[in-house]
Amino acid sequence: MAIVAEMPSGPVRSLLIVRRLRTLTEAECWARCYGAWDPTVSIVRLEPRRPRYPTTVSGEDIRRRLEERIDGRAADEAEAA
């Protein structure tokens, strides 16, 4: 069963409603927007993102450690003065 989308035919309405029976490909969209396919344009397929590995440290742990280091630095500066 095809998906049917009803939409106006364009800026100058030549038809009341156009019924699309399928989605357009990227090449068809390019041709409709820019008039023709440009040979300097190519479609690039990206590799899927690599899976993220589970971490043993949370952002909260990192924040807490940073605060401890900053407080330690302030304590060392107070002892030196």
PDB file of N, CA, C and O in Angstrom:
ATOM      1  N   MET A   1       0.840  -1.176   0.000  1.00  0.00           N
ATOM      2  CA  MET A   1       0.000   0.000   0.000  1.00  0.00           C
ATOM      3  C   MET A   1       0.884   1.237   0.000  1.00  0.00           C
ATOM      4  O   MET A   1       1.764   1.355   0.852  1.00  0.00           O
ATOM      5  N   ALA A   2       0.678   2.147  -0.916  1.00  0.00           N
ATOM      6  CA  ALA A   2       1.489   3.347  -1.051  1.00  0.00           C
ATOM      7  C   ALA A   2       0.981   4.430  -0.104  1.00  0.00           C
ATOM      8  O   ALA A   2      -0.213   4.533   0.176  1.00  0.00           O
ATOM      9  N   ILE A   3       1.915   5.222   0.373  1.00  0.00           N
ATOM     10  CA  ILE A   3       1.568   6.364   1.222  1.00  0.00           C
ATOM     11  C   ILE A   3       1.181   7.505   0.294  1.00  0.00           C
ATOM     12  O   ILE A   3       1.915   7.813  -0.644  1.00  0.00           O
ATOM     13  N   VAL A   4       0.069   8.119   0.538  1.00  0.00           N
ATOM     14  CA  VAL A   4      -0.427   9.193  -0.319  1.00  0.00           C
ATOM     15  C   VAL A   4      -0.392  10.485   0.468  1.00  0.00           C
ATOM     16  O   VAL A   4      -0.959  10.579   1.556  1.00  0.00           O
ATOM     17  N   ALA A   5       0.281  11.489  -0.094  1.00  0.00           N
ATOM     18  CA  ALA A   5       0.323  12.808   0.529  1.00  0.00           C
ATOM     19  C   ALA A   5      -0.378  13.786  -0.399  1.00  0.00           C
ATOM     20  O   ALA A   5      -0.090  13.814  -1.596  1.00  0.00           O
ATOM     21  N   GLU A   6      -1.278  14.576   0.122  1.00  0.00           N
ATOM     22  CA  GLU A   6      -1.978  15.555  -0.686  1.00  0.00           C
ATOM     23  C   GLU A   6      -1.391  16.920  -0.402  1.00  0.00           C
ATOM     24  O   GLU A   6      -1.280  17.335   0.752  1.00  0.00           O
ATOM     25  N   MET A   7      -1.009  17.627  -1.481  1.00  0.00           N
ATOM     26  CA  MET A   7      -0.400  18.939  -1.349  1.00  0.00           C
ATOM     27  C   MET A   7      -0.721  19.766  -2.574  1.00  0.00           C
ATOM     28  O   MET A   7      -1.123  19.208  -3.595  1.00  0.00           O
ATOM     29  N   PRO A   8      -0.558  21.084  -2.511  1.00  0.00           N
ATOM     30  CA  PRO A   8      -0.785  21.909  -3.690  1.00  0.00           C
ATOM     31  C   PRO A   8       0.208  21.545  -4.785  1.00  0.00           C
ATOM     32  O   PRO A   8       1.284  21.025  -4.489  1.00  0.00           O
ATOM     33  N   SER A   9      -0.129  21.805  -6.031  1.00  0.00           N
ATOM     34  CA  SER A   9       0.721  21.424  -7.150  1.00  0.00           C
ATOM     35  C   SER A   9       1.928  22.330  -7.310  1.00  0.00           C
ATOM     36  O   SER A   9       2.883  21.928  -7.974  1.00  0.00           O
ATOM     37  N   GLY A  10       1.944  23.496  -6.758  1.00  0.00           N
ATOM     38  CA  GLY A  10       3.084  24.398  -6.874  1.00  0.00           C
ATOM     39  C   GLY A  10       2.670  25.824  -6.614  1.00  0.00           C
ATOM     40  O   GLY A  10       1.522  26.076  -6.247  1.00  0.00           O
ATOM     41  N   PRO A  11       3.604  26.791  -6.801  1.00  0.00           N
ATOM     42  CA  PRO A  11       3.268  28.192  -6.540  1.00  0.00           C
ATOM     43  C   PRO A  11       2.161  28.701  -7.463  1.00  0.00           C
ATOM     44  O   PRO A  11       1.277  29.440  -7.029  1.00  0.00           O
ATOM     45  N   VAL A  12       2.212  28.307  -8.728  1.00  0.00           N
ATOM     46  CA  VAL A  12       1.121  28.617  -9.642  1.00  0.00           C
ATOM     47  C   VAL A  12       0.291  27.356  -9.729  1.00  0.00           C
ATOM     48  O   VAL A  12       0.725  26.363 -10.313  1.00  0.00           O
ATOM     49  N   ARG A  13      -0.864  27.385  -9.170  1.00  0.00           N
ATOM     50  CA  ARG A  13      -1.657  26.166  -9.061  1.00  0.00           C
ATOM     51  C   ARG A  13      -2.218  25.751 -10.419  1.00  0.00           C
ATOM     52  O   ARG A  13      -3.140  26.365 -10.958  1.00  0.00           O
ATOM     53  N   SER A  14      -1.620  24.680 -10.947  1.00  0.00           N
ATOM     54  CA  SER A  14      -2.136  24.146 -12.203  1.00  0.00           C
ATOM     55  C   SER A  14      -3.162  23.060 -11.922  1.00  0.00           C
ATOM     56  O   SER A  14      -4.041  22.791 -12.741  1.00  0.00           O
ATOM     57  N   LEU A  15      -3.040  22.447 -10.769  1.00  0.00           N
ATOM     58  CA  LEU A  15      -3.991  21.437 -10.324  1.00  0.00           C
ATOM     59  C   LEU A  15      -4.446  21.813  -8.930  1.00  0.00           C
ATOM     60  O   LEU A  15      -3.741  22.540  -8.231  1.00  0.00           O
ATOM     61  N   LEU A  16      -5.570  21.352  -8.522  1.00  0.00           N
ATOM     62  CA  LEU A  16      -6.026  21.651  -7.173  1.00  0.00           C
ATOM     63  C   LEU A  16      -5.183  20.917  -6.144  1.00  0.00           C
ATOM     64  O   LEU A  16      -4.731  21.516  -5.168  1.00  0.00           O
ATOM     65  N   ILE A  17      -4.969  19.631  -6.354  1.00  0.00           N
ATOM     66  CA  ILE A  17      -4.207  18.828  -5.396  1.00  0.00           C
ATOM     67  C   ILE A  17      -3.401  17.785  -6.166  1.00  0.00           C
ATOM     68  O   ILE A  17      -3.901  17.159  -7.101  1.00  0.00           O
ATOM     69  N   VAL A  18      -2.151  17.613  -5.757  1.00  0.00           N
ATOM     70  CA  VAL A  18      -1.299  16.578  -6.335  1.00  0.00           C
ATOM     71  C   VAL A  18      -1.228  15.440  -5.341  1.00  0.00           C
ATOM     72  O   VAL A  18      -1.039  15.667  -4.146  1.00  0.00           O
ATOM     73  N   ARG A  19      -1.376  14.233  -5.816  1.00  0.00           N
ATOM     74  CA  ARG A  19      -1.292  13.072  -4.928  1.00  0.00           C
ATOM     75  C   ARG A  19       0.022  12.353  -5.194  1.00  0.00           C
ATOM     76  O   ARG A  19       0.235  11.833  -6.289  1.00  0.00           O
ATOM     77  N   ARG A  20       0.901  12.321  -4.203  1.00  0.00           N
ATOM     78  CA  ARG A  20       2.185  11.640  -4.331  1.00  0.00           C
ATOM     79  C   ARG A  20       2.002  10.190  -3.901  1.00  0.00           C
ATOM     80  O   ARG A  20       1.475   9.909  -2.824  1.00  0.00           O
ATOM     81  N   LEU A  21       2.442   9.283  -4.754  1.00  0.00           N
ATOM     82  CA  LEU A  21       2.305   7.869  -4.434  1.00  0.00           C
ATOM     83  C   LEU A  21       3.568   7.304  -3.803  1.00  0.00           C
ATOM     84  O   LEU A  21       3.547   6.202  -3.255  1.00  0.00           O
ATOM     85  N   ARG A  22       4.669   8.048  -3.875  1.00  0.00           N
ATOM     86  CA  ARG A  22       5.918   7.588  -3.258  1.00  0.00           C
ATOM     87  C   ARG A  22       6.750   8.809  -2.884  1.00  0.00           C
ATOM     88  O   ARG A  22       6.479   9.920  -3.338  1.00  0.00           O
ATOM     89  N   THR A  23       7.754   8.594  -2.061  1.00  0.00           N
ATOM     90  CA  THR A  23       8.653   9.688  -1.705  1.00  0.00           C
ATOM     91  C   THR A  23       9.661   9.880  -2.834  1.00  0.00           C
ATOM     92  O   THR A  23       9.975   8.937  -3.559  1.00  0.00           O
ATOM     93  N   LEU A  24      10.159  11.086  -2.978  1.00  0.00           N
ATOM     94  CA  LEU A  24      11.128  11.397  -4.024  1.00  0.00           C
ATOM     95  C   LEU A  24      12.528  11.006  -3.585  1.00  0.00           C
ATOM     96  O   LEU A  24      12.849  11.059  -2.398  1.00  0.00           O
ATOM     97  N   THR A  25      13.361  10.613  -4.540  1.00  0.00           N
ATOM     98  CA  THR A  25      14.765  10.323  -4.238  1.00  0.00           C
ATOM     99  C   THR A  25      15.527  11.634  -4.143  1.00  0.00           C
ATOM    100  O   THR A  25      15.009  12.688  -4.513  1.00  0.00           O
ATOM    101  N   GLU A  26      16.753  11.571  -3.648  1.00  0.00           N
ATOM    102  CA  GLU A  26      17.558  12.774  -3.524  1.00  0.00           C
ATOM    103  C   GLU A  26      17.837  13.377  -4.899  1.00  0.00           C
ATOM    104  O   GLU A  26      17.836  14.599  -5.051  1.00  0.00           O
ATOM    105  N   ALA A  27      18.076  12.531  -5.896  1.00  0.00           N
ATOM    106  CA  ALA A  27      18.330  13.022  -7.252  1.00  0.00           C
ATOM    107  C   ALA A  27      17.100  13.737  -7.810  1.00  0.00           C
ATOM    108  O   ALA A  27      17.236  14.777  -8.454  1.00  0.00           O
ATOM    109  N   GLU A  28      15.915  13.204  -7.575  1.00  0.00           N
ATOM    110  CA  GLU A  28      14.691  13.847  -8.047  1.00  0.00           C
ATOM    111  C   GLU A  28      14.472  15.185  -7.349  1.00  0.00           C
ATOM    112  O   GLU A  28      14.056  16.155  -7.982  1.00  0.00           O
ATOM    113  N   CYS A  29      14.746  15.240  -6.058  1.00  0.00           N
ATOM    114  CA  CYS A  29      14.607  16.508  -5.328  1.00  0.00           C
ATOM    115  C   CYS A  29      15.581  17.541  -5.865  1.00  0.00           C
ATOM    116  O   CYS A  29      15.219  18.704  -6.047  1.00  0.00           O
ATOM    117  N   TRP A  30      16.827  17.120  -6.123  1.00  0.00           N
ATOM    118  CA  TRP A  30      17.834  18.033  -6.662  1.00  0.00           C
ATOM    119  C   TRP A  30      17.370  18.574  -8.011  1.00  0.00           C
ATOM    120  O   TRP A  30      17.461  19.775  -8.268  1.00  0.00           O
ATOM    121  N   ALA A  31      16.875  17.689  -8.870  1.00  0.00           N
ATOM    122  CA  ALA A  31      16.416  18.110 -10.196  1.00  0.00           C
ATOM    123  C   ALA A  31      15.248  19.080 -10.085  1.00  0.00           C
ATOM    124  O   ALA A  31      15.171  20.036 -10.857  1.00  0.00           O
ATOM    125  N   ARG A  32      14.345  18.855  -9.149  1.00  0.00           N
ATOM    126  CA  ARG A  32      13.207  19.758  -8.989  1.00  0.00           C
ATOM    127  C   ARG A  32      13.635  21.112  -8.435  1.00  0.00           C
ATOM    128  O   ARG A  32      13.084  22.141  -8.828  1.00  0.00           O
ATOM    129  N   CYS A  33      14.610  21.126  -7.525  1.00  0.00           N
ATOM    130  CA  CYS A  33      15.044  22.390  -6.912  1.00  0.00           C
ATOM    131  C   CYS A  33      15.972  23.190  -7.828  1.00  0.00           C
ATOM    132  O   CYS A  33      15.832  24.408  -7.937  1.00  0.00           O
ATOM    133  N   TYR A  34      16.912  22.521  -8.482  1.00  0.00           N
ATOM    134  CA  TYR A  34      17.964  23.219  -9.214  1.00  0.00           C
ATOM    135  C   TYR A  34      17.875  23.031 -10.729  1.00  0.00           C
ATOM    136  O   TYR A  34      18.705  23.582 -11.452  1.00  0.00           O
ATOM    137  N   GLY A  35      16.918  22.288 -11.224  1.00  0.00           N
ATOM    138  CA  GLY A  35      16.715  22.178 -12.657  1.00  0.00           C
ATOM    139  C   GLY A  35      17.372  20.975 -13.299  1.00  0.00           C
ATOM    140  O   GLY A  35      16.779  20.369 -14.191  1.00  0.00           O
ATOM    141  N   ALA A  36      18.557  20.609 -12.889  1.00  0.00           N
ATOM    142  CA  ALA A  36      19.248  19.458 -13.467  1.00  0.00           C
ATOM    143  C   ALA A  36      20.299  18.980 -12.473  1.00  0.00           C
ATOM    144  O   ALA A  36      20.616  19.669 -11.504  1.00  0.00           O
ATOM    145  N   TRP A  37      20.819  17.819 -12.724  1.00  0.00           N
ATOM    146  CA  TRP A  37      21.861  17.267 -11.865  1.00  0.00           C
ATOM    147  C   TRP A  37      23.183  17.896 -12.222  1.00  0.00           C
ATOM    148  O   TRP A  37      23.537  17.966 -13.399  1.00  0.00           O
ATOM    149  N   ASP A  38      23.919  18.354 -11.232  1.00  0.00           N
ATOM    150  CA  ASP A  38      25.219  18.970 -11.438  1.00  0.00           C
ATOM    151  C   ASP A  38      26.295  17.909 -11.217  1.00  0.00           C
ATOM    152  O   ASP A  38      26.318  17.288 -10.154  1.00  0.00           O
ATOM    153  N   PRO A  39      27.192  17.676 -12.190  1.00  0.00           N
ATOM    154  CA  PRO A  39      28.203  16.619 -12.028  1.00  0.00           C
ATOM    155  C   PRO A  39      29.218  16.903 -10.923  1.00  0.00           C
ATOM    156  O   PRO A  39      29.918  15.989 -10.489  1.00  0.00           O
ATOM    157  N   THR A  40      29.313  18.167 -10.453  1.00  0.00           N
ATOM    158  CA  THR A  40      30.261  18.464  -9.383  1.00  0.00           C
ATOM    159  C   THR A  40      29.720  18.076  -8.016  1.00  0.00           C
ATOM    160  O   THR A  40      30.458  18.078  -7.031  1.00  0.00           O
ATOM    161  N   VAL A  41      28.441  17.744  -7.950  1.00  0.00           N
ATOM    162  CA  VAL A  41      27.822  17.355  -6.687  1.00  0.00           C
ATOM    163  C   VAL A  41      27.769  15.840  -6.604  1.00  0.00           C
ATOM    164  O   VAL A  41      27.340  15.170  -7.543  1.00  0.00           O
ATOM    165  N   SER A  42      28.206  15.310  -5.476  1.00  0.00           N
ATOM    166  CA  SER A  42      28.127  13.857  -5.296  1.00  0.00           C
ATOM    167  C   SER A  42      27.494  13.560  -3.952  1.00  0.00           C
ATOM    168  O   SER A  42      27.594  14.351  -3.014  1.00  0.00           O
ATOM    169  N   ILE A  43      26.849  12.423  -3.869  1.00  0.00           N
ATOM    170  CA  ILE A  43      26.228  11.991  -2.635  1.00  0.00           C
ATOM    171  C   ILE A  43      27.248  11.176  -1.865  1.00  0.00           C
ATOM    172  O   ILE A  43      27.815  10.217  -2.390  1.00  0.00           O
ATOM    173  N   VAL A  44      27.479  11.555  -0.630  1.00  0.00           N
ATOM    174  CA  VAL A  44      28.474  10.879   0.201  1.00  0.00           C
ATOM    175  C   VAL A  44      27.756  10.109   1.286  1.00  0.00           C
ATOM    176  O   VAL A  44      26.936  10.671   2.013  1.00  0.00           O
ATOM    177  N   ARG A  45      28.049   8.859   1.400  1.00  0.00           N
ATOM    178  CA  ARG A  45      27.486   8.029   2.457  1.00  0.00           C
ATOM    179  C   ARG A  45      28.460   8.039   3.631  1.00  0.00           C
ATOM    180  O   ARG A  45      29.633   7.701   3.473  1.00  0.00           O
ATOM    181  N   LEU A  46      27.977   8.424   4.796  1.00  0.00           N
ATOM    182  CA  LEU A  46      28.820   8.459   5.984  1.00  0.00           C
ATOM    183  C   LEU A  46      28.819   7.105   6.668  1.00  0.00           C
ATOM    184  O   LEU A  46      27.825   6.379   6.658  1.00  0.00           O
ATOM    185  N   GLU A  47      29.958   6.787   7.262  1.00  0.00           N
ATOM    186  CA  GLU A  47      30.033   5.551   8.031  1.00  0.00           C
ATOM    187  C   GLU A  47      29.191   5.705   9.291  1.00  0.00           C
ATOM    188  O   GLU A  47      29.070   6.809   9.822  1.00  0.00           O
ATOM    189  N   PRO A  48      28.618   4.630   9.766  1.00  0.00           N
ATOM    190  CA  PRO A  48      27.877   4.735  11.030  1.00  0.00           C
ATOM    191  C   PRO A  48      28.830   5.117  12.165  1.00  0.00           C
ATOM    192  O   PRO A  48      30.007   4.758  12.155  1.00  0.00           O
ATOM    193  N   ARG A  49      28.301   5.843  13.128  1.00  0.00           N
ATOM    194  CA  ARG A  49      29.126   6.234  14.272  1.00  0.00           C
ATOM    195  C   ARG A  49      29.560   5.011  15.056  1.00  0.00           C
ATOM    196  O   ARG A  49      28.820   4.037  15.196  1.00  0.00           O
ATOM    197  N   ARG A  50      30.775   5.089  15.560  1.00  0.00           N
ATOM    198  CA  ARG A  50      31.258   3.987  16.380  1.00  0.00           C
ATOM    199  C   ARG A  50      30.501   3.970  17.696  1.00  0.00           C
ATOM    200  O   ARG A  50      30.129   5.025  18.211  1.00  0.00           O
ATOM    201  N   PRO A  51      30.272   2.802  18.238  1.00  0.00           N
ATOM    202  CA  PRO A  51      29.544   2.749  19.511  1.00  0.00           C
ATOM    203  C   PRO A  51      30.378   3.373  20.629  1.00  0.00           C
ATOM    204  O   PRO A  51      31.604   3.263  20.640  1.00  0.00           O
ATOM    205  N   ARG A  52      29.713   4.009  21.542  1.00  0.00           N
ATOM    206  CA  ARG A  52      30.405   4.587  22.697  1.00  0.00           C
ATOM    207  C   ARG A  52      30.605   3.499  23.739  1.00  0.00           C
ATOM    208  O   ARG A  52      29.741   2.653  23.967  1.00  0.00           O
ATOM    209  N   TYR A  53      31.753   3.551  24.350  1.00  0.00           N
ATOM    210  CA  TYR A  53      32.058   2.556  25.364  1.00  0.00           C
ATOM    211  C   TYR A  53      31.582   3.048  26.722  1.00  0.00           C
ATOM    212  O   TYR A  53      31.639   4.246  26.998  1.00  0.00           O
ATOM    213  N   PRO A  54      31.123   2.157  27.559  1.00  0.00           N
ATOM    214  CA  PRO A  54      30.673   2.600  28.888  1.00  0.00           C
ATOM    215  C   PRO A  54      31.845   3.162  29.684  1.00  0.00           C
ATOM    216  O   PRO A  54      32.952   2.624  29.643  1.00  0.00           O
ATOM    217  N   THR A  55      31.594   4.233  30.398  1.00  0.00           N
ATOM    218  CA  THR A  55      32.651   4.850  31.201  1.00  0.00           C
ATOM    219  C   THR A  55      32.492   4.453  32.655  1.00  0.00           C
ATOM    220  O   THR A  55      31.403   4.110  33.115  1.00  0.00           O
ATOM    221  N   THR A  56      33.608   4.510  33.364  1.00  0.00           N
ATOM    222  CA  THR A  56      33.586   4.175  34.784  1.00  0.00           C
ATOM    223  C   THR A  56      33.460   5.422  35.648  1.00  0.00           C
ATOM    224  O   THR A  56      33.227   5.323  36.853  1.00  0.00           O
ATOM    225  N   VAL A  57      33.613   6.603  35.034  1.00  0.00           N
ATOM    226  CA  VAL A  57      33.563   7.858  35.776  1.00  0.00           C
ATOM    227  C   VAL A  57      32.399   8.684  35.240  1.00  0.00           C
ATOM    228  O   VAL A  57      32.216   8.798  34.028  1.00  0.00           O
ATOM    229  N   SER A  58      31.622   9.256  36.141  1.00  0.00           N
ATOM    230  CA  SER A  58      30.509  10.108  35.719  1.00  0.00           C
ATOM    231  C   SER A  58      30.966  11.565  35.682  1.00  0.00           C
ATOM    232  O   SER A  58      32.029  11.899  36.204  1.00  0.00           O
ATOM    233  N   GLY A  59      30.182  12.406  35.080  1.00  0.00           N
ATOM    234  CA  GLY A  59      30.477  13.833  35.044  1.00  0.00           C
ATOM    235  C   GLY A  59      30.493  14.433  36.445  1.00  0.00           C
ATOM    236  O   GLY A  59      31.265  15.349  36.729  1.00  0.00           O
ATOM    237  N   GLU A  60      29.643  13.913  37.310  1.00  0.00           N
ATOM    238  CA  GLU A  60      29.606  14.395  38.692  1.00  0.00           C
ATOM    239  C   GLU A  60      30.914  14.064  39.411  1.00  0.00           C
ATOM    240  O   GLU A  60      31.426  14.882  40.176  1.00  0.00           O
ATOM    241  N   ASP A  61      31.458  12.864  39.168  1.00  0.00           N
ATOM    242  CA  ASP A  61      32.745  12.492  39.773  1.00  0.00           C
ATOM    243  C   ASP A  61      33.856  13.420  39.289  1.00  0.00           C
ATOM    244  O   ASP A  61      34.698  13.837  40.085  1.00  0.00           O
ATOM    245  N   ILE A  62      33.872  13.742  38.021  1.00  0.00           N
ATOM    246  CA  ILE A  62      34.892  14.634  37.477  1.00  0.00           C
ATOM    247  C   ILE A  62      34.761  16.016  38.094  1.00  0.00           C
ATOM    248  O   ILE A  62      35.767  16.626  38.454  1.00  0.00           O
ATOM    249  N   ARG A  63      33.525  16.526  38.224  1.00  0.00           N
ATOM    250  CA  ARG A  63      33.314  17.840  38.831  1.00  0.00           C
ATOM    251  C   ARG A  63      33.805  17.867  40.266  1.00  0.00           C
ATOM    252  O   ARG A  63      34.465  18.817  40.687  1.00  0.00           O
ATOM    253  N   ARG A  64      33.477  16.806  41.026  1.00  0.00           N
ATOM    254  CA  ARG A  64      33.886  16.729  42.428  1.00  0.00           C
ATOM    255  C   ARG A  64      35.407  16.709  42.557  1.00  0.00           C
ATOM    256  O   ARG A  64      35.967  17.389  43.416  1.00  0.00           O
ATOM    257  N   ARG A  65      36.078  15.927  41.699  1.00  0.00           N
ATOM    258  CA  ARG A  65      37.547  15.860  41.739  1.00  0.00           C
ATOM    259  C   ARG A  65      38.166  17.208  41.394  1.00  0.00           C
ATOM    260  O   ARG A  65      39.162  17.602  42.000  1.00  0.00           O
ATOM    261  N   LEU A  66      37.586  17.925  40.421  1.00  0.00           N
ATOM    262  CA  LEU A  66      38.087  19.244  40.056  1.00  0.00           C
ATOM    263  C   LEU A  66      37.945  20.210  41.228  1.00  0.00           C
ATOM    264  O   LEU A  66      38.868  20.969  41.523  1.00  0.00           O
ATOM    265  N   GLU A  67      36.793  20.185  41.895  1.00  0.00           N
ATOM    266  CA  GLU A  67      36.608  21.056  43.058  1.00  0.00           C
ATOM    267  C   GLU A  67      37.619  20.724  44.156  1.00  0.00           C
ATOM    268  O   GLU A  67      38.142  21.629  44.806  1.00  0.00           O
ATOM    269  N   GLU A  68      37.896  19.443  44.366  1.00  0.00           N
ATOM    270  CA  GLU A  68      38.889  19.050  45.377  1.00  0.00           C
ATOM    271  C   GLU A  68      40.264  19.591  45.018  1.00  0.00           C
ATOM    272  O   GLU A  68      40.985  20.080  45.888  1.00  0.00           O
ATOM    273  N   ARG A  69      40.634  19.510  43.742  1.00  0.00           N
ATOM    274  CA  ARG A  69      41.945  20.023  43.320  1.00  0.00           C
ATOM    275  C   ARG A  69      42.027  21.531  43.485  1.00  0.00           C
ATOM    276  O   ARG A  69      43.053  22.055  43.918  1.00  0.00           O
ATOM    277  N   ILE A  70      40.934  22.245  43.136  1.00  0.00           N
ATOM    278  CA  ILE A  70      40.933  23.700  43.284  1.00  0.00           C
ATOM    279  C   ILE A  70      41.018  24.074  44.766  1.00  0.00           C
ATOM    280  O   ILE A  70      41.777  24.972  45.133  1.00  0.00           O
ATOM    281  N   ASP A  71      40.246  23.394  45.620  1.00  0.00           N
ATOM    282  CA  ASP A  71      40.298  23.670  47.053  1.00  0.00           C
ATOM    283  C   ASP A  71      41.680  23.346  47.609  1.00  0.00           C
ATOM    284  O   ASP A  71      42.184  24.072  48.466  1.00  0.00           O
ATOM    285  N   GLY A  72      42.300  22.264  47.134  1.00  0.00           N
ATOM    286  CA  GLY A  72      43.653  21.914  47.572  1.00  0.00           C
ATOM    287  C   GLY A  72      44.676  22.949  47.167  1.00  0.00           C
ATOM    288  O   GLY A  72      45.598  23.256  47.922  1.00  0.00           O
ATOM    289  N   ARG A  73      44.509  23.493  45.962  1.00  0.00           N
ATOM    290  CA  ARG A  73      45.428  24.533  45.492  1.00  0.00           C
ATOM    291  C   ARG A  73      45.266  25.787  46.350  1.00  0.00           C
ATOM    292  O   ARG A  73      46.256  26.427  46.704  1.00  0.00           O
ATOM    293  N   ALA A  74      44.035  26.138  46.682  1.00  0.00           N
ATOM    294  CA  ALA A  74      43.801  27.320  47.514  1.00  0.00           C
ATOM    295  C   ALA A  74      44.403  27.107  48.905  1.00  0.00           C
ATOM    296  O   ALA A  74      44.945  28.045  49.488  1.00  0.00           O
ATOM    297  N   ALA A  75      44.316  25.890  49.443  1.00  0.00           N
ATOM    298  CA  ALA A  75      44.879  25.599  50.759  1.00  0.00           C
ATOM    299  C   ALA A  75      46.409  25.681  50.712  1.00  0.00           C
ATOM    300  O   ALA A  75      47.025  26.196  51.644  1.00  0.00           O
ATOM    301  N   ASP A  76      47.029  25.179  49.638  1.00  0.00           N
ATOM    302  CA  ASP A  76      48.490  25.241  49.492  1.00  0.00           C
ATOM    303  C   ASP A  76      48.966  26.690  49.371  1.00  0.00           C
ATOM    304  O   ASP A  76      50.009  27.047  49.919  1.00  0.00           O
ATOM    305  N   GLU A  77      48.219  27.513  48.667  1.00  0.00           N
ATOM    306  CA  GLU A  77      48.588  28.931  48.526  1.00  0.00           C
ATOM    307  C   GLU A  77      48.453  29.652  49.867  1.00  0.00           C
ATOM    308  O   GLU A  77      49.252  30.537  50.174  1.00  0.00           O
ATOM    309  N   ALA A  78      47.449  29.281  50.671  1.00  0.00           N
ATOM    310  CA  ALA A  78      47.264  29.915  51.974  1.00  0.00           C
ATOM    311  C   ALA A  78      48.400  29.518  52.929  1.00  0.00           C
ATOM    312  O   ALA A  78      48.844  30.346  53.724  1.00  0.00           O
ATOM    313  N   GLU A  79      48.873  28.274  52.864  1.00  0.00           N
ATOM    314  CA  GLU A  79      49.993  27.851  53.707  1.00  0.00           C
ATOM    315  C   GLU A  79      51.288  28.524  53.298  1.00  0.00           C
ATOM    316  O   GLU A  79      52.117  28.829  54.156  1.00  0.00           O
ATOM    317  N   ALA A  80      51.483  28.761  52.023  1.00  0.00           N
ATOM    318  CA  ALA A  80      52.718  29.368  51.516  1.00  0.00           C
ATOM    319  C   ALA A  80      52.766  30.854  51.877  1.00  0.00           C
ATOM    320  O   ALA A  80      53.855  31.415  51.998  1.00  0.00           O
ATOM    321  N   ALA A  81      51.638  31.491  52.048  1.00  0.00           N
ATOM    322  CA  ALA A  81      51.620  32.927  52.310  1.00  0.00           C
ATOM    323  C   ALA A  81      51.837  33.257  53.747  1.00  0.00           C
ATOM    324  O   ALA A  81      51.847  34.432  54.116  1.00  0.00           O
TER     325      ALA A  81
END
